Every structure is written in structure tokens, then in C-alpha cells.
Amino acid sequence: MKFLARLLGLVLVAGGFIGLVVDGTRSIVNNSLSFATIREVLETLSSHAVTQLQAAAGRLGYSWLWDPVLVDILRLPASIVAFLFGVALLWIGQHKPIEPFGHVASR
């Protein structure tokens, strides 16, 4: 499981970095700071993803969760969220050093 966490973490960090480069390029061209939001990325991947997410929240009985929470989450910059989530997965999947057992005698 740690291997999968590290692998997914590396993919998300790389994707977040690429997203930051694309957002930076777009900001330079437009002469204003602009980030691609999670909503824009979801709509690019699938045109019905946001409406399906809203329908799923209502179907599961969490319709109250849609407007105050999920809408605000969808407004976050996708590249920064991917980068931070990737760093968290890398931290979770890191190798722990094996501590020596007992006292190692010197020669």
C-alpha cells in the first residue's frame, strides 16, 4: 500500500507542477493571476461530472452539503490541491528507517 501511495503521490506532485506551469503561462498571457479550478478540470475531463456530483450528493441525502461545502471545494485551484495532496501521499508512504535493536558495540 505504501508503494501505491508513493506512486500516486509522485503522479499528483508532477501533475500539480505541470498545472502550475500552465497556470503561470496563462497568467502571463492574460496579464492577471488565473488558476484552473477543480470545477474547470472536471468539466474538461467530463462535461457531466459536476452535475453528476451534485446529483450523487442529493441522492445520498447530502444535498445540504452541496452549496456550502462542495461548491467552495470546486472553486479551489486544481494544481495547488493536486500538489498538496501528492505531498501528503508521499509523506504517508515514506519509508521509516529501521531502528537498531539493542546497543551496537564499537570495535
C-alpha positions as semicolon CSV with decimal commas, in nm:
position;residue;x (nm);y (nm);z (nm)
1;M;0,000;0,000;0,000
2;K;0,288;0,235;0,070
3;F;0,414;0,180;-0,283
4;L;0,075;0,282;-0,427
5;A;0,063;0,588;-0,201
6;R;0,411;0,694;-0,317
7;L;0,328;0,627;-0,682
8;L;0,002;0,823;-0,670
9;G;0,179;1,095;-0,470
10;L;0,450;1,132;-0,735
11;V;0,191;1,144;-1,013
12;L;-0,008;1,412;-0,829
13;V;0,301;1,619;-0,748
14;A;0,409;1,603;-1,113
15;G;0,057;1,688;-1,232
16;G;0,035;1,973;-0,984
17;F;0,369;2,110;-1,101
18;I;0,263;2,087;-1,465
19;G;-0,065;2,259;-1,374
20;L;0,126;2,538;-1,201
21;V;0,338;2,589;-1,513
22;V;0,027;2,601;-1,734
23;D;-0,147;2,840;-1,491
24;G;0,164;3,058;-1,480
25;T;0,178;3,071;-1,858
26;R;-0,191;3,160;-1,877
27;S;-0,139;3,431;-1,613
28;I;0,148;3,585;-1,809
29;V;-0,052;3,586;-2,133
30;N;-0,363;3,737;-1,968
31;N;-0,169;3,987;-1,752
32;S;-0,368;3,873;-1,449
33;L;-0,336;3,591;-1,198
34;S;-0,556;3,297;-1,301
35;F;-0,575;2,938;-1,183
36;A;-0,770;2,648;-1,327
37;T;-1,025;2,544;-1,066
38;I;-1,121;2,188;-0,982
39;R;-1,458;2,253;-1,147
40;E;-1,291;2,357;-1,474
41;V;-1,070;2,048;-1,470
42;L;-1,368;1,819;-1,404
43;E;-1,567;1,984;-1,683
44;T;-1,270;1,939;-1,918
45;L;-1,244;1,570;-1,833
46;S;-1,618;1,505;-1,846
47;S;-1,888;1,754;-1,937
48;H;-2,140;1,595;-1,697
49;A;-1,909;1,539;-1,399
50;V;-2,027;1,836;-1,192
51;T;-2,397;1,768;-1,249
52;Q;-2,341;1,400;-1,165
53;L;-2,158;1,501;-0,846
54;Q;-2,446;1,727;-0,746
55;A;-2,699;1,453;-0,823
56;A;-2,497;1,199;-0,623
57;A;-2,484;1,433;-0,323
58;G;-2,862;1,476;-0,339
59;R;-2,924;1,104;-0,394
60;L;-2,716;1,006;-0,090
61;G;-2,905;1,253;0,128
62;Y;-2,628;1,512;0,147
63;S;-2,798;1,786;-0,055
64;W;-2,729;2,029;0,230
65;L;-2,358;1,962;0,174
66;W;-2,359;2,073;-0,190
67;D;-2,391;2,450;-0,162
68;P;-2,178;2,547;0,135
69;V;-1,902;2,285;0,109
70;L;-1,869;2,118;-0,230
71;V;-1,917;2,437;-0,431
72;D;-1,634;2,601;-0,234
73;I;-1,411;2,294;-0,283
74;L;-1,476;2,307;-0,658
75;R;-1,351;2,670;-0,660
76;L;-1,004;2,576;-0,528
77;P;-0,707;2,583;-0,768
78;A;-0,665;2,232;-0,905
79;S;-0,286;2,246;-0,942
80;I;-0,224;2,353;-0,583
81;V;-0,470;2,096;-0,445
82;A;-0,308;1,818;-0,654
83;F;0,040;1,926;-0,542
84;L;-0,054;1,935;-0,172
85;F;-0,245;1,607;-0,188
86;G;0,053;1,446;-0,364
87;V;0,293;1,572;-0,096
88;A;0,061;1,431;0,173
89;L;0,056;1,091;-0,001
90;L;0,434;1,093;-0,032
91;W;0,462;1,169;0,339
92;I;0,218;0,887;0,426
93;G;0,402;0,638;0,203
94;Q;0,755;0,722;0,311
95;H;0,998;0,457;0,431
96;K;1,055;0,457;0,803
97;P;1,419;0,393;0,897
98;I;1,469;0,070;1,088
99;E;1,593;0,146;1,435
100;P;1,872;-0,076;1,561
101;F;1,776;-0,325;1,826
102;G;1,981;-0,301;2,140
103;H;2,321;-0,137;2,170
104;V;2,574;-0,168;1,890
105;A;2,919;-0,222;2,038
106;S;3,210;-0,041;1,881
107;R;3,533;-0,225;1,798
